[in-house]
Structure formats: structure tokens, C-alpha cells
């Protein structure tokens, strides 16, 4: 079945799903941590460039959250596929 659905390696697919989930979590953590630090460090800094960045960055964080969410959802789909493939493989053995 694995070859029938185009999966070359179930362990590689499983690892990719895990890596994707981990990356999505790391992205969200890094951007939210940076956003928090930015507000702490840059508060009261009345530079026009800084103010523009502080205004726009939360929108960028929202975009990252959307991307990370899609990555997380896809990693769940991969995990479900891997589970099905492993069950199938174990029945054949």
C-alpha cells in the first residue's frame, strides 16, 4: 500500500510530520517571544522607523501563526496517514 499511495518510506514520512510539527511550534514561540521582547525594549522609543516596525510586526506574527497552524494541521494529517500505513504494513507481515 505504501508504494500504491506514493510513499517511499513510512519512517521518513513520520519523521517529516514530526519535524513539521516541531517547526510550527518553534516558529510561533520565537515570534511571540520576539514580539514580547520588542514591546519591552522599544517602548518609549519615538523613532519613526521603530514605530513603523512595532505597528507592522503584530500583523507579521499573525501571518506566522496562520502558516504555523497550517503546518500543524498537515503534520496531524501525516500522523494519521502514517498510522494507517503502519497498521496495513503490520497486517501484511
Secondary structure, 3 states (H helix, E strand, C coil): CCCCCCCCCHHHHHHHHHHHHHHHHHHHHHHHHHHHHHHHHHCCCCCHHHHHHHHHHHHHHHHHHHHHHHHHHHHHHHHHHHHHHHHHHHHHC
